[in-house]
């Protein structure tokens, strides 16, 4: 009887020890995963912020661009829309932006760097996008989304275009996040 009690006591002790080790191991692993996740998240955040800083100046700069202002202010220049499209295309290529476009106050794209593409933004209306709404309120816009026309995800940066103190349009720069997405997938 005494041996049976000792044996049961040892079995219970072994079970308690196993449960304790399992519990410790589980929470230790969980804490380690949480720490690694925070590290990766901070790294991703820094990479995204770096990409944002690299392109953040473009919408403001373009909102003061002579050709953009002339296009919005002068109806004769507007008739020569291809010149602004070519200008935006050149700027897009030179700055590594995916697309650059100009929208009127209704949210319709009236000039774009991708004017030659099958998925051109020309004539497309994006009045519902947060970056457009922000710019209409006089604020710079930042919005990550999947493109409604192209299906390509990107970071959309916008700025209002002022003429004589009034908002006359919105300029938008779309930055591709594909290189970052590929890095994160690896």
N, C-alpha and C positions, 0 to 999 in steps of 0.2 A: 504494500500500500504506500509505504514511504517512497519507494522507487518510482511508483506511478505519479505521485505528487511532484517529485523532483523533476521527472520527465515532462510533465505538463507545465511546470514552472519554466523549464528551459525552452520548451516550444513557444510559450507565450512571450518569453524574453526575446527569442529569435524573431518572432513575428513583430514585436514592438521595435526591435532594432532595425529590421528590414523596412518597416513603415517609416521610421525616423530617417533612415538613410535615403529612402525614396523621396520623402518630403523635402529634405534638404537639397538633394540633387535636382529635383524639379524646380524649386524656387531659385536655386543658384543659377541654373541654366536659363530660366526665365529672366532673371536680372541681367545676365550676360547678353542675352538677345536684345533686351530693352536698351542696354548701353550701346550695343552695336547699331541698333536702329536709329538712336538719337545721333550717333556719330555720322551715319550715312545721310540722314535727313539734313543735318547741318551742312554737310558737304554739298548735297544737291542744292540746298538753298543758296550757298555761296556761288555755285556755278550759274544758277539762274539769275541771281543778282548781278553777277559779272556780265552775263549776256545782256541783261537789261541796261546796265550802265553803258555798255558798248554802243547801244543804239538809242538811248534815251534822248539824246540831243537832236536827233533827226526831225521829229515832228515839229518841234519849236523852230528849228532852223528853216524848215520848209514852209512854215506858216508865214515867214518873212521873205521868202524867195520872190524876187521881182517877177518872174514868169508866172508863178502861182497867183500873185496879187493882180497882175495885169489880166490874167485869164478871168478872174472873178469880177474885176472892175470894168473891164473894157469889152463890150460886145463884139467889136471888130476882131480883137485878139481871140475871143472865144470861137469865132468862125474858123480859126486856124488851130483847132484842138489838137491836131496831129503833132504840132510843134511841142506842146506841153507834154503830150504822151511820150514823145521821144526824149524830152528832157528828163522826165521822171524815170524812164527806162534806163537812161545813162546813169542817173543818180543811184538807182536801185543796184545796178551792176557794180558801181564803184564803192558802194557802202556795204555790200553783202546782205542787203535787205531782200527778203523774198519778194515783196511787192510794196509799191508806194502808190497811194491814190488820193484823189481829191473828191470830196463829196459836197453837194450843195446843201442848203438848209433843210431840204426834205429828206436827205439821207441817200440820195441817188448819186452814184459814182459818175462824175463828169470828165474825169481824166485819170489815167492809170498807166503804170509802168508795164502791165501785162496786156496792153491793148491789142497785141498781135496774136495772143494765145486763144485757143479754142475756149478756154475757161476764163476769158477776160471779165474783169469786174465792170467794164464800161456799161452803163445803163442799169446796173444792178442796184437795188435799194437795200440798205442796211440800217435803216432808221431805228430798228429794234435792238441793235447791238449796244451794249453798255458803254463801249468806248466812244460811240457817236453821241449818246445821251450826255456823257460826262463833258465832252468838248462843247456841246451846245450850252452847257451851264458855265462855260468859261474855264473849265478845269482840264488838265491833261488826263487822258484816259489810258488805262492799262487793263488789258483783258486777255486771258488765255482761252482759246476756243478752237474748235475744228471748223475750218472754213466752210461757209454755207455754199459757196460756188465750187470750190476746188476739192473739198473734202480733206484738205491738208491742214493739220494742226499748226498753230502758231501763236506767237505773242503779238497782240495788236496794240500799238502805241499811237495815240492820237493827240492832236492839238487844235484848238480853234484858230481860224484865220480871221484876223481883224482888218477891217477897212474903215477908216475914219471912226474908230472906237466901237464899231458894231461887229458882231460875228457875221461873217459873210460866207463861211464854209468851214469844212473840217478836213484836215490832212491826216492821213493814216499811214503808218509804216507797219508792215507785217514782217515779223522776224521768224524764221524757221527754227523750230526746236528739235528737228530730226537728228542733228548730230548729237545733241545731249541725250535724246531718247535712246539712240543706239548705244552710247556709252553706258547708260544706266542698265540697259538690257544685258550687257556683258558681265 
